[in-house]
């Protein structure tokens, strides 16, 4: 762990990620409150913000991942931050002119840009962080995200209540400008070998083929899909667990969400300490099984403290699960394919999460809340069964990646 904090690349990425998280939460809360005030608490306008954040992941993650593999990762990260900051400045001007609908455009642009910068960040970690420190790096990143899940809404709300929409957005733009400046100290990097030939479409196809030919990545894709579908069912209906099963007010959900975030924070800390000593396959399988059981217990429980305890321990389990999967996505995927693998798998999770969210309401009306949650639990158990069959052989997967890159370049030469 000490050696990791002495790693210039990791420390730089950590600092810039922290600044960006602060800016994103200030923006998210400011836009949420502004839209609610301006639209008269219109639920369609509010839900549209979430839809706009998710839609670019479906549309642009595949293209963004492929381009991230072709482009210089350092320049891509800097350009992404600058574009995000500039887009917010444009939105501030449009709002000043009375065009409040422009807030949706700001959210869309930021979400699109993230589809290019996130894979580039993973590539920098792949290049400059030793394999034995990857687990700790992912754990710290996960813990940081959990911290902002807890304090981000508080910080964002404070900024909006104290200074309003314009200073909040300008603060976000300033933080992203500072982040871009800090990224300049990263070591000079070069683009991947994929930059030298082949069309964008051919490289996207090569990314799909890379995932398709590797059982481990196929099963990870299935796992993400199952997580997305079950999360769509659960997240959209969890308020009814609070109101219908526990007979509490809907506002009480914030405390259960906070327990979930606190559990993820603790889980990230524990994972950074103990993960290297644990069997990764059993961490993933056990995490999915526990998640499945906790979903069933939560919906069947009528005791507040039992439900609260399950939310807390589920957060711990999910932290381990996400960290292990994130660690293997960095360690096992060949550097030339990190962006495209991310762009192939992420849309599956987000797409099925949206499907689950849309289907959850009608399904609950046709059956019951308990039935929907038990269906989600069964889906997670099926994902656990599939993950137990994954062979986590880093040498084999990395060599497969090198072979696939060689095959792809040979095909380009022949064509």
Secondary structure by P-SEA (a helix, b strand, c coil): cccccccaaaaaaaaaaaaaaaaaaaaaaaaaaaaaaaacccaaaaaaaaaaaaaaaaccaaaaaaaaaaccaaaaaaaaaaaaaaaaaaaaaaaaaccccaaaaaaaaaaaaaacaaaaaaaaaaccccccaaaaaaaaaaaaaaaaaacaaaaaaaaaaccccaaaaaaaaaaaaaaaaaaccccccccccccccccaaaaaaaaaaaaaacaaaaaaaaaaaaaaaaaaaccccaaaaacccccccccaaaaaaaaaaaaaaaaaaaaacccccccaaaaaaaaaaaaaaaaaaaaacccaaaaaaaaaaaaaaaaaaaaaaaaaaacccccccaaaaaaacaaaaaaaaaaaaaaaaaaaaaccaaaaaaaaaaaaaaaaaaaaaccccaaaaaaaaaaaaaaaaaaaaac
